[in-house]
Amino acid sequence: MNEGHLTFLASPDWRRMLETDVLPWVDAAGDLGDDVLEIGPGPGLTTDRLRQRVPRVTAVELDESLAAPLAERLAGTNVDVVCADATASGLESDRFSAATCFTMLHHMPTPEQQDRLFAEVHRMLRPGGIFVCTDSLDIDMIRDGHVDDIFVPVDPNTLQSRLNAAGFADVTIDVRDWQFRAVARKAA
Ligand SMILES: C[S@@+](CC[C@H](N)C(=O)[O-])C[C@H]1O[C@@H](n2cnc3c(N)ncnc32)[C@H](O)[C@@H]1O
């Protein structure tokens, strides 16, 4: 991530936006259950909120320079931080009651890797488990914040078929002014 983006994701402004915009949307998606996977926690403001809602969180972060301080900060809590590529983390199949990712999909370098992630999330969810993700739309304000950074936005219009192809059912996509939310379920 570029420096400006990283600073923003650790800022009080992003904390406020999570409280007012993102987390209420996640809460409305349904019960996340007892064992939740978070993909791409970054500095961990999303993890801080998620871990207040559920008994156990496993946060998988690719970037060692973010995963290490997060693991240190949350040591002894209900969060396990794993430094790994979530498309090949080696975590158990059929384990998690829910999987989440917030503003991370567009940080994956190709649509093929995003699709690999969807398939991996499906593998790691237990039957009946839900996947809840939010991500930014391809609009100038967001694109401008990704200079010298990866920006591969997901088109919400194609997401239903992509999630179906990964094995998910009951897909719902909601689009707002700068972001979308997708909720999908692994068949029981
Ligand atoms: C924009 S940050 C979002 C951070 C946090 N979810 C939030 O909303 O505040 C995206 C994060 O996803 C991580 N990431 C990107 N690709 C990943 C992958 N394949 N596996 C795990 N984490 C990944 C990046 O390193 C980065 O920390």
The ligand as a Tripos MOL2 file, in Angstrom:
@<TRIPOS>MOLECULE
LIG
   27    29     1     0     0
SMALL
NO_CHARGES

@<TRIPOS>ATOM
      1 C1         -6.5310   -1.7390    1.9440 C.3       1 LIG1
      2 S1         -5.9610   -2.8620    3.1520 S.3       1 LIG1
      3 C2         -7.4410   -3.0830    4.1050 C.3       1 LIG1
      4 C3         -7.1840   -3.1960    5.5700 C.3       1 LIG1
      5 C4         -8.4240   -3.4070    6.4580 C.3       1 LIG1
      6 N1         -9.2170   -4.5340    5.9970 N.3       1 LIG1
      7 C5         -9.2740   -2.1730    6.5140 C.2       1 LIG1
      8 O1        -10.3080   -2.1240    5.8220 O.co2     1 LIG1
      9 O2         -8.9460   -1.2570    7.2600 O.co2     1 LIG1
     10 C6         -5.8270   -4.3910    2.2660 C.3       1 LIG1
     11 C7         -4.9630   -5.4130    2.9960 C.3       1 LIG1
     12 O3         -5.0840   -6.6840    2.3320 O.3       1 LIG1
     13 C8         -3.8240   -7.3080    2.3730 C.3       1 LIG1
     14 N2         -3.7710   -8.3470    1.3330 N.ar      1 LIG1
     15 C9         -3.7010   -8.1620   -0.0090 C.ar      1 LIG1
     16 N3         -3.6490   -9.3440   -0.6400 N.ar      1 LIG1
     17 C10        -3.7090  -10.3040    0.3230 C.ar      1 LIG1
     18 C11        -3.6790  -11.7180    0.2970 C.ar      1 LIG1
     19 N4         -3.5860  -12.3940   -0.8660 N.pl3     1 LIG1
     20 N5         -3.7520  -12.3880    1.4570 N.ar      1 LIG1
     21 C12        -3.8490  -11.7100    2.6440 C.ar      1 LIG1
     22 N6         -3.8590  -10.3650    2.7320 N.ar      1 LIG1
     23 C13        -3.7940   -9.6690    1.5780 C.ar      1 LIG1
     24 C14        -2.8410   -6.1700    2.1390 C.3       1 LIG1
     25 O4         -1.5430   -6.4890    2.5450 O.3       1 LIG1
     26 C15        -3.4800   -5.0650    2.9760 C.3       1 LIG1
     27 O5         -2.9990   -5.0660    4.3040 O.3       1 LIG1
@<TRIPOS>BOND
     1     1     2 1
     2     2     3 1
     3     2    10 1
     4     3     4 1
     5     4     5 1
     6     5     6 1
     7     5     7 1
     8     7     8 2
     9     7     9 1
    10    10    11 1
    11    11    12 1
    12    11    26 1
    13    12    13 1
    14    13    14 1
    15    13    24 1
    16    14    15 ar
    17    14    23 ar
    18    15    16 ar
    19    16    17 ar
    20    17    18 ar
    21    17    23 ar
    22    18    19 1
    23    18    20 ar
    24    20    21 ar
    25    21    22 ar
    26    22    23 ar
    27    24    25 1
    28    24    26 1
    29    26    27 1
@<TRIPOS>SUBSTRUCTURE
     1 LIG1         1 GROUP 0 **** ****
